[in-house]
Amino acid sequence: MSDFVFPVPATPAVAVEGGGRFPVHRIYCVGLNYADHIREFGRDPQRSPLVFFMKPADAVVANGASIPYPPRTGNFHYEIELVVAIGRAGREIAPAQALEHVFGYAAGNDLTRRDLQRAAKDRGEPWDVAKGFDHSAPVAAIRAAARGHLSRGRIWLSVNGETRQDSDLGQMLNDVPHLIAELSTLYTLEPGDLIFTGTPSGVGPLKAGDRLEGGIEGLEVLRNTIAAA
């Protein structure tokens, strides 16, 4: 008989191309990693250090799923991002060894309650309620790193067939090895961790009924719809 006081929740997981599921341990996110995105928020890329924040593991949403419009917001935004899946533990990882810790890559969407984020920024508060809410981390199937690492390639997102974001991974201010290295000075990275690596410019609002498609060259396209609250 289990000694837990209620049934243990199912482990959040993301599909893997070719079969299998990637159990999610933690979700780390990177802010301010594309110069054009920093500029669209009126900031100077040369004076905007990396920002790290987290989402709960059970915020993951499967490809093709419907996402309910979240509560307490009137300005719900999309942010297409490259997601790095960690397959090997490490701390204080050197950039030259960082890719050895990567299991694979996927397209993800860092959904954001923008009005709550702006209010938190104005008050100098954390972004938790703006970023780490239910259903805020849709992720497509993970492609194994054995098929090649990603440093360049088109990253895009459309809403109802209209392209809203269109850039290249090569425009990231901090590439994957350096993101892993920096993050590993703050946390011990573990198998099952996901790292959302930042979004390019073109972020904008969503409403119930919207159809989202987001992709990264060489990876499965992420498709979701926004449902009523």
C-alpha positions in Angstrom: 0.0 0.0 0.0 1.3 3.5 -0.9 2.1 5.9 2.0 1.1 8.9 -0.1 -1.9 10.8 1.2 -3.4 11.1 -2.3 -2.7 9.4 -5.7 0.6 10.5 -7.2 0.0 12.8 -10.3 1.1 11.5 -13.7 4.5 12.6 -14.8 4.3 15.4 -17.4 5.9 14.3 -20.7 6.5 15.4 -24.2 6.4 13.2 -27.3 9.6 12.1 -29.0 9.8 11.7 -32.7 10.0 8.1 -33.6 8.3 7.0 -30.4 8.6 7.3 -26.7 8.0 10.1 -24.3 10.3 12.6 -22.6 9.5 12.9 -18.9 9.7 16.6 -17.8 11.6 17.5 -14.7 11.8 21.3 -14.9 11.0 24.0 -17.4 13.6 26.8 -17.6 12.9 29.8 -19.8 15.1 32.6 -21.2 14.0 36.1 -21.7 15.6 38.8 -23.9 17.6 36.6 -26.2 16.8 38.2 -29.6 17.9 41.8 -30.2 14.7 42.6 -32.3 12.5 41.4 -29.5 14.3 43.5 -27.0 13.9 46.5 -29.2 10.2 46.0 -29.7 9.9 46.4 -25.9 11.8 49.7 -26.0 15.0 48.4 -24.5 18.7 48.4 -25.6 20.0 44.9 -26.5 23.5 46.0 -25.3 22.1 46.8 -21.9 19.7 43.8 -21.4 21.3 40.9 -19.5 19.8 37.4 -19.8 16.7 36.8 -17.8 15.8 33.3 -16.5 12.5 32.3 -15.2 10.6 29.0 -14.8 7.3 27.3 -15.6 5.9 24.3 -13.7 6.5 21.0 -15.4 2.8 20.3 -15.8 2.3 23.5 -17.9 3.3 21.4 -20.9 0.7 21.1 -23.6 0.7 18.4 -26.4 0.9 19.3 -30.0 -2.6 19.6 -31.5 -4.3 20.2 -28.2 -6.7 23.0 -27.5 -5.6 25.6 -24.9 -8.2 27.4 -22.8 -7.9 31.2 -22.7 -6.3 31.8 -19.3 -8.0 33.7 -16.4 -7.0 37.2 -15.1 -5.7 38.5 -18.4 -7.0 40.6 -21.3 -3.7 40.5 -23.2 -2.7 36.9 -23.8 0.4 36.5 -26.1 2.3 33.9 -28.1 6.1 33.5 -28.2 7.6 30.9 -30.5 10.8 29.4 -29.2 13.4 26.7 -29.7 13.2 24.2 -26.8 16.3 22.3 -25.7 15.7 19.0 -24.0 18.4 18.0 -21.5 19.4 14.3 -21.4 22.5 14.3 -19.2 23.0 15.9 -15.7 25.6 18.6 -15.1 26.6 21.6 -13.2 29.1 24.4 -14.1 29.1 23.0 -17.7 31.7 24.6 -20.0 30.2 25.8 -23.3 32.5 23.4 -25.2 30.9 20.5 -23.5 27.3 21.8 -23.3 26.0 20.0 -26.4 26.9 16.7 -24.9 24.1 17.3 -22.4 21.4 17.8 -25.1 18.9 15.0 -25.7 17.1 16.9 -28.5 15.2 19.9 -29.8 11.6 20.9 -30.3 9.4 23.9 -31.2 7.7 25.5 -28.2 5.4 28.4 -27.3 6.1 30.5 -24.2 2.5 31.7 -23.7 2.4 34.9 -21.6 -0.2 37.0 -19.8 1.4 40.2 -21.0 -0.6 42.6 -18.9 0.4 40.8 -15.8 4.0 40.7 -16.9 4.0 44.5 -17.5 2.4 45.1 -14.1 5.0 42.9 -12.4 7.8 44.7 -14.2 6.5 48.1 -13.1 6.4 47.0 -9.5 9.8 45.2 -9.7 8.2 41.9 -9.0 8.9 38.4 -10.4 7.1 37.2 -13.6 5.6 34.0 -12.1 1.9 34.7 -12.6 2.6 36.1 -16.1 4.5 33.1 -17.3 4.0 30.0 -15.1 0.3 29.4 -15.4 -1.7 26.3 -16.5 -1.3 25.2 -20.1 1.4 27.9 -20.8 4.1 25.6 -22.4 2.9 23.9 -25.6 5.8 21.8 -27.0 5.9 19.7 -30.3 7.6 16.4 -30.5 11.3 16.4 -29.6 13.8 15.5 -32.4 16.9 13.7 -31.1 20.2 15.6 -31.1 21.7 12.6 -32.8 20.2 13.9 -36.0 22.1 17.1 -35.6 22.4 20.2 -33.4 20.6 23.4 -34.2 22.4 26.8 -34.4 20.6 28.3 -37.5 17.4 27.8 -39.3 14.1 29.6 -39.7 11.8 30.1 -36.7 8.3 31.3 -37.3 4.7 31.5 -36.0 1.4 32.2 -37.7 -2.0 33.0 -36.3 -5.0 31.9 -38.5 -2.6 31.5 -41.4 -1.0 35.0 -41.1 2.7 35.0 -40.3 3.4 37.0 -37.1 7.0 36.0 -36.2 9.7 35.2 -38.8 13.4 35.0 -37.9 16.4 32.7 -37.7 18.0 30.9 -34.8 21.2 32.5 -35.8 19.8 35.8 -34.4 19.9 34.6 -30.8 22.2 36.8 -28.7 23.3 33.8 -26.7 23.5 30.4 -28.4 22.5 27.0 -27.0 25.9 26.1 -25.6 26.3 29.4 -23.7 22.7 29.3 -22.4 23.3 25.8 -21.0 26.6 26.9 -19.5 25.1 30.0 -17.8 22.0 28.2 -16.6 24.2 25.4 -15.1 25.9 27.9 -12.9 22.6 28.6 -11.2 21.0 25.1 -11.1 22.1 21.5 -11.5 20.6 20.5 -14.9 19.0 17.1 -14.9 17.7 14.7 -17.5 14.1 15.8 -18.2 14.8 19.5 -18.1 13.5 21.7 -20.9 15.0 25.1 -21.8 12.9 27.6 -23.8 15.6 29.7 -25.4 13.8 33.0 -26.1 11.6 34.5 -28.8 12.2 36.9 -31.8 10.1 40.0 -32.5 6.5 39.9 -33.6 4.8 38.8 -30.4 1.2 39.7 -30.1 -2.3 39.0 -28.6 -4.5 35.9 -29.0 -8.2 35.4 -28.7 -10.5 32.4 -28.4 -10.8 30.6 -31.7 -7.3 31.5 -32.9 -5.4 28.8 -34.7 -1.6 28.8 -34.0 1.1 27.2 -36.1 4.8 27.6 -35.2 7.8 26.0 -36.5 11.6 25.7 -36.6 13.4 24.4 -39.6 13.9 20.7 -39.3 11.5 20.2 -36.4 7.9 19.1 -36.1 5.4 22.0 -36.6 3.6 23.0 -33.4 -0.2 23.4 -33.8 -2.7 24.5 -31.2 -6.0 26.3 -30.9 -7.2 28.8 -28.3 -10.5 27.8 -26.7 -12.8 29.9 -24.6 -12.0 30.3 -21.0 
